[in-house]
Amino acid sequence: MSARPARIDADLLDRVRSWLADDPDPHTAAALNATLTAAVEGDPVAGDDLDHQFRGRLEFGTAGLRAPMGWGPRRMNRVTVGCAAAGLSSWLRAHDARSVVIGYDARHHSRVFATDTAAILAAAGLTARLLPRPLPTPVLVFAIGTLDASAGVMVTASHNPAADNGYKVYVGRRPIVAPVDREIAALIDASGPLRDVSRADTWTTLDETVVQAYLARAAEQVEPAAPKDLTVVYTPVHGVAGPVLLAAFERAGFPAPRVVAAQAVPDPEFPTVTSPNPEDPETLSLALDLAATTHADLLLATDPDGDRCAVAVPDPGHPVQAGSVDVRWRVLTGDEVGDLLGEFLTGQVGPGAYATTIVSGSRLAAIAARHHRAFAQTLTGFKWLAGVPDLRYAYEEAIGYCVDPSAVPDKDGVTAALRVADLAARLRADGRTLLDALDDLDRTYGVHRTAQVTVAVAGDHRSRIAARLAALAAKPPTRLADRAVVHVDDLRVGSPDRPSTDGVRLSLEGRSPGSTVRVVVRASGTEPKIKAYLEVALPARPGGGDPPTLTADQRAASALLAALCTDVARLLA
């Protein structure tokens, strides 16, 4: 055997052996043993991998845990999940919690991670209940409330790549926020070896009653006498929402959506897509093809854990590439759907607060004001939106919509899809479409256009993104899209009415009273990416403007947004 490389020192060897002693999974243990052997024998790649994966541990934050699966403390595996469950159980007992509901999606190892969690929580004296099968995240949130549980855990990586998994924690029905995340993280660190953590088989598996209750509540969102004549194409993108959404549509009285067959069954490999994120138009290629060939009225897609919903509609003037087929459909942005639902729900639900986030479009504030509704703007994520008092509706631009917060105070792709279909069917009965409704919004509130620019960051992405944000705040560009940057908000610095967040906001000259041009750059909360959120908003014309004027404003806003996207992409590259 060759000499051991310097990087495989005694301390690293001790950490590796301790982890191996804790690991109940023979597959990850065998893979780590093979890497350790290769590193000891002088393989520099294996040595570097060991050094990296055992340098610290996967951080538990407000997004819980999310990372690629594999061996070691910086990946998702049974050791990482077991330690997280042990820390969570300590926090829950310290706060007099009684019961926890655990859900899981169809990704690799999700059920194992969920049952490990149930066994550890049960041994700690908590009533642990497991959902009956892989189900959407909103069903878990609904179950927490209907079962009066103290907390919930959802094992999912949402729309992340197939190699990832995650662990999302709710206290009550709200995703955890600071300082709870830090308190749980400290207890995870103090939990000791996993082999010393007790497990019990006293946890229970729920029956289908909770799913049926969720479906009954979801169907109530649509008035029985409302129009239902609508042809819908739907894809769950290999996720778990398909059966639940189809059952909800049937209960609400809609014709059965036509499902993309190749994506109908849950598959943790996501074989037909590069990314299982329905925000990506390429992910919708098969659905767009089916929608075009079947002359559908509406396309709906949910992400793998069913908490987000993408929407597309026929648009003769908007050709897009769907695989090898050119179709004339348009994928609506999250802000467009958010505004459509906001306007629609002002006539459907009682008074209360309408809310969105600092990176979403600004039109919902105007909608709320016109209809005499309260409005709130929060930091990014439903962990913040869920905390808005007297919430009636919330959305974030990343295609997440909360249309029934008293039942599911979180984003819910199933009930959002029902509400979108409800609106589309009502419009269709009047000979109109969602695009016509968007034009109505442009006439009433002014033309608003939004977009997102995303740049992946390799290596130590947290420090690199932090450095980019610091540089942007210290030395912002003077011009973007031939517009002067007139103001810079360093969102990393909190204020009495807003916590700090990893972001910087640039305001550009509007060139006309009431116009807005802004860019918010922030770190992704779940992926190694830096994201920019762009908005161009023009004021409404007196009387709404005639059709040629409205069209001219729409084209001007779209052209400015396109130029802004180009310059921001260069800025972040």
Residue pairs with C-beta under 8 A, 6 or more apart in sequence:
1 40
1 41
2 41
2 42
3 42
4 40
4 42
5 39
5 42
5 44
5 47
7 39
7 47
7 48
7 50
7 51
8 39
8 40
8 47
8 50
12 50
12 51
12 54
15 54
16 32
16 36
16 50
16 54
18 193
19 32
19 54
19 71
19 72
19 73
19 79
20 29
20 32
20 33
21 193
21 195
22 79
22 82
22 193
22 194
22 195
23 29
23 32
23 71
23 77
23 78
23 79
24 78
24 79
24 82
24 194
25 77
25 78
25 79
25 112
28 70
28 71
28 77
28 78
28 79
29 71
31 70
31 71
32 71
32 72
35 46
35 49
35 50
35 71
36 46
36 50
38 45
38 46
39 46
39 47
39 49
39 50
50 72
52 74
53 70
53 71
53 72
53 73
53 74
53 75
54 72
54 73
54 74
55 74
56 73
56 74
57 73
57 74
57 80
57 189
58 65
58 67
58 73
58 74
58 75
58 76
58 80
59 65
59 185
60 84
60 87
60 181
60 184
60 185
60 188
61 181
61 185
62 175
62 176
62 177
62 178
62 181
62 381
62 383
62 525
63 166
63 168
63 175
63 381
63 525
63 526
64 84
64 166
64 167
64 168
64 169
64 175
64 176
65 76
65 80
65 81
65 84
65 166
65 167
66 76
66 157
66 158
66 160
66 164
66 165
66 166
66 167
66 526
67 74
67 75
67 76
67 164
67 165
67 166
68 75
68 76
68 161
68 163
68 164
69 75
69 76
69 77
69 108
69 109
69 163
69 164
69 165
70 76
70 77
71 77
73 79
73 80
76 109
76 113
76 157
76 164
76 165
76 166
76 167
77 109
78 109
78 112
78 113
78 116
79 194
81 113
81 116
81 117
81 155
81 167
82 116
82 120
82 194
82 197
83 188
83 191
83 194
83 197
84 117
84 167
84 188
85 116
85 117
85 120
85 121
85 153
85 197
86 120
86 124
86 187
86 188
86 191
86 192
86 194
86 197
87 184
87 185
87 186
87 187
87 188
87 189
87 190
87 191
88 117
88 121
88 151
88 153
88 169
88 184
88 187
88 188
89 120
89 121
89 123
89 124
89 126
90 124
90 187
90 190
90 191
91 180
91 183
91 184
91 187
92 100
92 121
92 124
92 126
92 150
92 151
93 124
93 125
93 126
95 150
97 126
97 150
97 151
98 126
98 127
98 149
98 150
99 126
99 127
99 128
99 129
99 147
99 148
99 149
99 150
99 151
100 121
100 126
100 127
100 128
100 129
100 149
100 150
100 151
100 152
100 153
101 129
101 130
101 131
101 140
101 143
101 144
101 147
101 149
101 151
101 152
101 153
101 206
102 114
102 117
102 118
102 121
102 128
102 129
102 130
102 131
102 140
102 152
102 153
102 154
102 155
103 114
103 130
103 131
103 135
103 137
103 139
103 140
103 143
103 152
103 153
103 154
103 155
103 156
104 110
104 111
104 113
104 114
104 130
104 131
104 134
104 135
104 154
104 155
104 156
105 134
105 135
105 136
105 137
105 154
105 155
105 156
105 157
105 239
105 240
105 266
105 304
105 305
106 134
106 238
106 239
106 240
106 266
106 267
106 268
106 304
107 155
107 156
107 157
107 162
107 164
107 165
107 268
107 304
108 162
108 165
108 268
109 165
110 134
110 155
110 156
110 165
111 134
111 155
113 155
113 165
113 167
114 130
114 153
114 155
115 130
115 203
116 199
117 128
117 153
117 155
117 167
118 128
118 129
118 130
118 203
119 128
119 199
119 200
119 201
119 203
120 197
120 198
120 199
121 128
121 203
122 128
122 199
122 200
122 201
122 202
122 203
123 197
123 198
123 199
123 200
123 202
124 198
128 202
128 203
128 204
129 143
129 147
129 149
129 203
129 204
129 205
129 206
130 203
130 204
130 205
130 206
131 139
131 140
131 143
131 205
131 206
131 210
132 205
132 206
132 207
132 208
132 210
132 211
134 240
134 266
135 211
135 240
135 244
135 306
136 239
136 240
136 241
136 244
136 302
136 305
136 306
136 307
136 412
136 413
136 414
137 154
137 156
137 158
137 168
137 305
137 306
137 307
137 410
138 214
138 306
138 307
138 408
138 410
138 411
138 412
138 413
138 414
138 415
139 210
139 211
139 214
139 244
139 306
140 152
140 154
140 170
141 152
141 170
141 173
141 408
141 409
141 410
141 412
142 210
142 213
142 214
142 217
142 407
142 408
143 149
143 152
143 206
143 210
143 214
144 151
144 152
144 170
144 172
144 173
145 173
145 407
145 408
146 210
146 213
146 214
147 210
150 171
150 172
151 169
151 170
151 171
151 172
152 169
152 170
152 173
153 167
153 168
153 169
153 170
154 167
154 168
154 170
154 305
155 165
155 166
155 167
155 168
156 165
156 166
156 168
156 304
156 305
157 164
157 165
157 166
157 304
158 166
158 303
158 304
158 305
158 307
158 308
158 526
159 275
159 276
159 277
159 278
159 279
159 303
159 304
159 305
159 308
160 166
160 276
160 526
160 527
161 270
161 275
161 276
162 268
162 269
162 270
162 276
166 526
168 175
169 175
169 176
169 184
170 176
171 180
173 386
173 408
173 409
173 410
174 383
174 386
174 387
174 409
174 410
175 381
175 382
175 383
175 386
175 410
176 184
176 383
177 383
177 384
177 387
178 499
191 197
211 244
214 244
215 244
215 247
215 248
215 251
216 251
217 404
217 407
218 248
218 251
218 252
218 404
218 414
218 415
218 418
219 248
219 251
219 252
219 418
221 252
221 403
221 404
221 415
221 418
221 419
221 422
222 252
222 253
222 254
222 418
222 419
222 421
222 422
223 422
224 253
226 422
226 425
226 426
227 425
227 426
227 428
227 429
228 252
228 253
228 254
228 255
228 425
229 255
229 425
229 428
229 429
230 254
230 255
230 297
230 298
230 421
230 424
230 425
230 428
231 255
231 258
231 294
231 295
231 296
231 297
231 298
232 249
232 254
232 255
232 257
232 258
232 296
232 297
232 298
232 299
232 300
232 421
233 257
233 258
233 259
233 260
233 287
233 290
233 291
233 294
233 296
233 298
233 299
233 300
234 242
234 245
234 246
234 257
234 258
234 259
234 260
234 287
234 299
234 300
234 301
234 302
234 417
235 259
235 260
235 263
235 264
235 278
235 284
235 286
235 287
235 300
235 301
235 302
236 242
236 245
236 259
236 263
236 264
236 266
236 301
236 302
236 304
236 306
237 263
237 270
237 273
237 276
237 278
237 283
237 301
237 302
237 303
237 304
238 263
238 265
238 266
238 267
238 268
238 269
238 270
238 271
238 272
238 273
238 276
238 304
239 266
239 276
239 302
239 303
239 304
239 305
239 306
240 266
240 304
240 305
240 306
241 302
241 303
241 305
241 306
241 413
241 414
242 259
242 264
242 265
242 266
242 302
244 306
244 414
245 257
245 300
245 302
245 306
245 413
245 414
245 417
246 256
246 257
246 259
248 414
248 415
248 417
248 418
249 255
249 256
249 257
249 417
249 418
249 421
250 256
252 418
252 422
254 418
254 421
254 425
257 300
258 290
258 294
258 296
260 286
260 287
260 290
262 272
262 286
263 272
263 273
263 286
263 287
270 276
270 304
272 286
273 282
273 283
274 280
274 282
274 283
275 282
275 283
276 283
276 303
276 304
277 283
277 303
278 284
278 301
278 302
278 303
278 308
278 309
278 310
278 399
279 308
279 310
279 334
279 398
279 399
281 288
281 320
281 331
283 301
284 299
284 301
284 310
284 312
284 322
284 331
285 321
285 322
285 323
286 322
286 323
287 299
287 301
287 312
288 299
288 312
288 320
288 322
288 325
288 327
288 329
289 322
289 323
289 325
289 327
290 296
291 299
291 312
291 314
291 327
291 329
292 322
292 325
292 327
292 328
292 329
296 314
297 313
297 314
297 424
297 428
297 433
298 311
298 312
298 313
298 420
298 421
298 424
298 434
299 310
299 311
299 312
299 313
299 329
300 309
300 310
300 311
300 417
300 420
300 421
301 309
301 310
301 311
301 312
302 308
302 309
302 310
302 413
302 414
302 417
303 310
303 399
303 413
306 412
306 413
306 414
307 400
307 410
307 411
307 412
307 413
308 398
308 399
308 400
308 411
308 413
309 337
309 399
309 401
309 413
309 414
309 416
309 417
309 420
310 331
310 332
310 399
311 331
311 332
311 337
311 399
311 420
311 434
312 329
312 330
312 331
312 332
313 329
313 330
313 332
313 424
313 433
313 434
313 435
314 328
314 329
314 330
314 433
315 328
315 329
315 330
315 435
316 328
317 328
318 328
318 329
318 330
319 326
319 327
319 328
320 326
320 327
320 328
320 329
320 330
320 331
322 329
330 435
332 340
332 434
332 438
333 397
333 450
333 451
334 360
334 395
334 396
334 397
334 398
334 399
334 400
335 360
335 361
335 363
335 397
335 448
335 450
335 535
336 438
337 395
337 399
337 401
337 416
337 420
338 356
338 360
338 361
338 364
338 395
338 396
338 397
338 401
339 361
339 363
339 364
339 367
339 438
339 441
339 448
340 420
340 423
340 434
340 437
340 438
340 441
341 393
341 395
341 401
341 403
341 416
341 419
341 420
341 423
342 354
342 363
342 364
342 367
342 368
342 393
342 395
343 367
343 437
343 441
344 419
344 422
344 423
345 392
345 393
345 403
345 419
346 354
346 367
346 368
346 371
346 373
349 392
349 393
350 392
351 372
351 373
351 374
351 392
352 373
352 374
352 390
352 391
352 392
352 393
353 373
353 374
353 375
353 376
353 388
353 389
353 390
353 391
353 392
354 364
354 367
354 368
354 373
354 374
354 375
354 376
354 392
354 393
354 394
355 364
355 375
355 376
355 377
355 378
355 385
355 388
355 391
355 393
355 394
356 364
356 365
356 377
356 378
356 385
356 394
356 395
356 396
356 397
357 377
357 378
357 379
357 380
357 381
357 384
357 385
357 396
357 397
358 377
358 378
358 379
358 380
358 491
358 501
358 503
358 505
358 520
359 380
359 396
359 397
359 503
359 520
359 522
359 531
359 533
360 395
360 396
360 397
360 450
360 533
361 397
361 448
361 450
361 535
361 537
362 448
362 516
362 535
362 537
363 441
363 445
363 446
363 448
363 537
364 375
364 395
365 375
365 377
366 445
366 446
367 373
367 441
367 445
368 374
368 375
369 375
370 444
370 445
373 392
374 390
376 388
378 384
378 385
378 387
378 388
379 498
379 499
379 501
380 396
380 501
380 503
380 522
380 525
381 396
381 525
382 394
382 396
382 400
382 402
382 409
382 410
382 411
385 391
385 394
385 396
385 402
386 394
386 402
386 405
386 409
386 410
388 394
391 402
391 405
391 409
392 405
393 402
393 403
393 405
394 401
394 402
394 405
395 401
395 402
395 411
396 411
397 450
397 452
397 533
400 411
401 411
401 412
401 413
401 416
401 419
402 408
402 409
402 410
402 411
402 412
402 416
403 412
403 415
403 416
403 419
404 412
404 415
408 415
420 434
423 434
423 437
424 433
424 434
427 433
427 434
427 436
427 437
439 550
441 448
442 448
442 540
442 550
442 553
442 554
443 540
443 541
443 544
443 545
443 550
444 540
444 544
445 540
446 514
446 537
446 538
446 539
446 540
447 536
447 537
447 538
447 550
447 553
447 554
447 556
447 557
448 535
448 536
448 537
448 538
448 557
449 535
449 536
449 537
449 554
449 557
449 558
449 560
449 561
450 533
450 534
450 535
450 536
450 561
451 534
451 561
451 564
451 565
452 531
452 532
452 533
452 534
453 531
453 532
453 534
453 565
453 568
453 569
453 572
454 524
454 529
454 530
454 531
454 532
455 529
455 530
455 531
455 569
455 572
455 573
456 528
456 529
457 464
457 465
457 468
457 528
457 529
457 530
458 528
461 528
461 529
462 523
465 502
465 523
465 530
466 502
466 523
468 530
468 572
469 492
469 502
469 503
469 504
469 521
469 522
469 523
469 530
470 492
472 504
472 521
472 571
473 488
473 490
473 492
473 504
476 485
476 488
476 504
476 506
477 485
477 506
477 567
477 571
478 484
478 485
479 485
480 506
480 508
480 519
480 564
480 567
480 568
480 571
481 508
481 517
481 560
481 563
481 564
481 566
481 567
482 563
483 508
483 509
483 511
483 517
483 560
483 564
484 508
484 509
485 506
485 507
485 508
486 507
486 508
486 509
487 506
487 507
488 504
488 505
488 506
488 507
489 504
489 505
489 507
490 504
491 498
491 500
491 501
491 502
491 503
491 504
491 505
491 520
491 522
492 500
492 501
492 502
492 503
492 504
493 500
494 500
501 522
502 522
502 523
503 520
503 521
503 522
503 523
504 520
504 521
504 522
505 518
505 519
505 520
505 521
506 518
506 519
506 520
506 521
507 516
507 517
507 518
508 517
508 518
508 519
508 564
509 517
510 516
510 517
512 538
512 539
513 539
514 538
514 539
515 536
515 537
515 538
515 539
516 535
516 536
516 537
517 535
517 536
517 537
517 560
517 564
518 534
518 535
519 532
519 533
519 534
519 564
519 568
520 532
520 533
521 530
521 531
521 532
521 533
521 568
521 572
522 530
522 531
522 532
522 533
523 529
523 530
523 531
524 530
524 531
530 572
532 568
532 571
532 572
534 561
534 564
534 565
534 568
536 557
536 560
536 561
536 564
537 557
538 553
538 556
538 557
541 549
541 550
541 553
544 550
545 553
